[in-house]
Amino acid sequence: MKKYTLDWNRYTELARTAVAEGAVLLKNENKTLPIKAGTTISIFGRSQFNYYKSGTGSGGMVNVSYVTSPLDALKDCSDIHVNQSLLQTYEAWLEENPYDKGVGWAGEPWSQKEMPVTDAVVADAAKNSDMALVLIGRTAGEDRDNSADPGSYLLTDEENKMIELVTKEFSKTVVILNVGNIIDMKWSIDYNPSAIIYGWQGGMEGGNGLVDVLTGKVNPSGKLPDTISHSIDDHPSTVNFGHKDKGIYQEDIYVGYRYFETFAKDKVLYPFGFGLSYTSFATEVIEATEKEGIITLKVDVTNTGEFSGKEVIQVYVEKPQGLLGNPSRSLVSFAKTKLLEAGSKQTLQLSIPVKDFACYDDSGVTGYKSTYILEKGLYRIYAGTDVRSANPVFDFNVEAVQVIETLSENMAPVTSFQRIKPKVDENGYKVTYENVPLRTVDIQERYLNERPPSHEYTGNHGHKLTDVYQGKISLDAFLEQLTDEDLACIVRGQGMNSPRVTPGTAGAFGGISDRLNELGIPAICCADGPSGIRMDIGTKAFSLPNGTLLASTFNLELNEELFEMTGLEMRKNRVDTLLGPGINIHRNPLNGRNFEYFSEDPYLTGKMAVAQLNGMHRVGVTGTLKHFSANNQEFHRHDINSIVSERALREIYLKGFEMAVKEGGAYSIMTTYGAVNGIWTAGLYDQNTRVLRDEWGFDGIVMTDWWAKINDEGEAANRHNTAAMVRSQNDLYMVVGEPNANPFEDNTISSIGEGTLTRGELLRSAANICTFIMRTPAWERTQGLHDGSIDVIGLDEEVEQELDFDVTYQHVNDGESIGLKDIDTSTGSSHALAISVDQAGMYEVTLTIRSFAGELAQMPVTLIANNTPAATFTFNGTGGEWVSQTKQVFFMNQHNYLKLFFTLGGLELKEITFKLENSFSARNM
């Protein structure tokens, strides 16, 4: 039996290293950084106290035992002195201006009120310290985008004034951005601070990693994964961003630097791939060759400065404009050096397949429609340390059009619009437009011709899934034992907080009914998300640096090793697949969910996804890639129709997923809430079958996002049309409360009767699900291949928690009580119970107690429901009489993990009663 060991100290070290390597130094004049020993610093900005470890929503809801802020880390530096007078001023102000948590889902403000600073305060600070740090904090997240307003993408008046006053008084001012995404940077010109660093959102080790860079313990080597322009309006996608019903991708393949380097270099403040160091490097391409379709570059990187450090070499291609048109630069490779001591050198070798330069012809203008081709002409290779500084190092000529891969038309638009196309003029290229090729195939007829053969129900022959695993019978023979009802059930996921898997996780699938369990199909556990494991019963987990930060490291080995640790943590908590990485493109800086995603560039995105999957796969777990595809806006995400060309889809928005499948062996994917070219992706056959499986060779599962909508083309999307989902080979509808009871009244069974869905299509999805199951730790446990144990070393006993994986849920009928006699109600104690109710909704929860304490005694009891404080019952002494209090508590899920926390002892409990007041259905979300 294989032994797994999670070294928590190593986990922490890797995360801290990632924060340091992901920090991007944009400016460093007057040798402001690193901070020298003996320096006294004044710290401005409330983000020193209220550090954002991640963005919000499912990708950030990780329960942690601690978060190290930059202030915490600086206080631990014995040779750096913090201006105590200024610190006390902030602490006093914060007592009157507490952190605003907001109300409800996506209700957090994207920034916090900032303490106004005066000339006198800043002057006093400057008199008593050597330099200033100014921290600016921002968050954003799921279900709500940023806005081009102060306090979101722009600085507030108070923040502008703070930076202005500080930079006037201090010759050395470092502005530190604790953000999940790039923000407006016009202030960097207006106030000219001597140093600027993007520290991003670093998870629980964020402050430590950032201060490692500030103090020079680690030399910054992060590079921008996005272009920073003068204005949000400089991005060509902005005009088509944030609409309720449709988003037209008029910029086409000209996203981020592909647009700016081709058409608008003068609009760039900081180019893609840019990032400074405390040392200097000399780079020299010592060899550039092409052999058998592979271009090989050998690059000497020499540390010519005074500090040890790392450098990133980036390789770009300039393709001929030809008939299709192309950006002037496209990233095709990168590599990061090891830590180089001053004066030392490393030779990096980068190999680039020429076929990676291919463009997709979606119109047939080249004579090769629906084909990846190399057009005739000169392909020039550039190498450097960012997109702007990269110099030409090799030319490669294609003498005639070369066909790289012949495919077929898929996911093409049906709505007419014009897209950008370059035209040569005296200054380089100017923006012109061409009509986008529209769909030319009958997708319904094509789908009908490609339906799988159907198989009749054979009756139960006693076969178990283990018989398939052992090679005794075929998977088809096993699945033919499933009734139509079984098949309708297996394509439904259960959750959230399913009683069949680890408490508090996002969902379960596979063996989510007693009947499926009898067939030997175990339940599989999935948990949010890209920033660490989310468990809504309060279980602590490791909070990871955000996606943008991890991409900024440009370090694939580091990402792989970090996510091997995450994979081990998943095993520890019996999580089979993590709902991440998120790999959508930073199409526009205002997307609220950019913190989960990596970059504006598809190649960097794909490589990061591959590295993180490789890390998890080392220890037998996996990630679920999301959101497939074109999830580039949170506003009206259930309703938005992304109208985009097939070329842009294939070269930009699908490319990262393709790389993750082909190079990273991805075998779990989540579709989006919205539509691509009129069809909601949860039912998009072209995407989920023809591209993903038929073209890329994907052999895993596809699941919906939670409570997603599905449609048939031309019809409104809804949450009942699971027939369209299964037909597209999106295998799982996530999630419902009781999958065997069909609580959403989906149309799976009725569609079989109508002939619009076949058993063959259901069996195909069931086969995908069962094949996935047999690759999981849950399967290992059921087969006795592994007992599920994992050794954890280095984790504090106070942080380590024993999680009851087999917690029993008590079913509670409407109005029914649960007895609570003889439980421990002493001060600081708690009592947990797990309940299942028939319907989600608003409940009247009544707690009955008595106490022999005096009538002035105050004995509050807090009810925590699924890790959220839901109600506080405040009792006084009752003279020994039984009394009751009733509170309203909303249960979003049918399965709920509850905890009663007793602040002060002295109560005797009798029972707790649950009565439904108003029902709630996720269908109405």
Buried (B, 14 or more C-beta within 10 A) or exposed (E): EEEBEBBBEBBBBBBBBBBBBBBBBBBBEEEBBBBEEEBBBBBBBBBBBBBBBBBBBBBBBBBBBEBBBBBBBBBEBEEBBBBEEBBEBBEEBBEEBEEEEEEEBBEBBBBBBBBEBEEEBBEBBBEBBBBBBBBBBBBBBBBBBBBBEBBBBBBBEBBBBBBBBBBEBBEBBBBBBBBBBBBBBEBBEEBEBBBBBBBBBBBBBBBBBBBBBBBBEBBBBBBBBBBBBBEBEBBBBBEBBBBEEBBBBBBBBBBBBBBBBBBBEEBBBBBBBBBBBBBBBEBEBEEBEBEEEEBBBBBBBBBEBEBBBBBBBBBBBBBBBBBBBBBBBBBBBBBBBEEBEBEEBBEBEBEBBBEBBBBBBBBEBBEBBBBBBBBBBEBBBBBBBBBBBBEEBBEBEBEEBBBBEEBBBBBBBEBEBEBBBBEEEEEEBEBEEBEBBBBEEEBEEBBEEEEBEEBEEEEEEEBBBBBBBEEEBEBEBBBBBBEBBBBBBBBBBBBBBBBBBBBBBBBBBBBBBEBBBEBBBBBBBBBBBBBBBBBBBBBBBBBBBBBBBBBBBBBBEBBBBBBBBBBBBBBBBBBBBBBBBBBBBBBBBBBBBBBBBBBBBBBBBBBBBBBBBBBBBBBBBBBBBBBBBBBBBBBBBBBBBBBBBBBBBBBBBBBBBBBBBBBBBBBBBBBBBBBBBBBBBBBBBBBBBBBBBBBBEBEBBBBBBBBBBBBBBEEEBBBBBBBBBBBBBBBBBBBBBBBBEBBBEBBBBBBBEEEBBBBEBBBBBBBBBBBBBBBBBBBBBBBEEBEEEBEBEEBEEEEEBEBEEEBEBEEBEEEBBEEBEEBEBEEEEBBBBBBBBBBBBBBBBBBBBBBEBEEEBEBEBBBBBBBEEBBEBEBBBBEEEEBBBBBEBBBBBBBBBBBBBBBBBBBBBBBBBBBBEEEBBBBEE
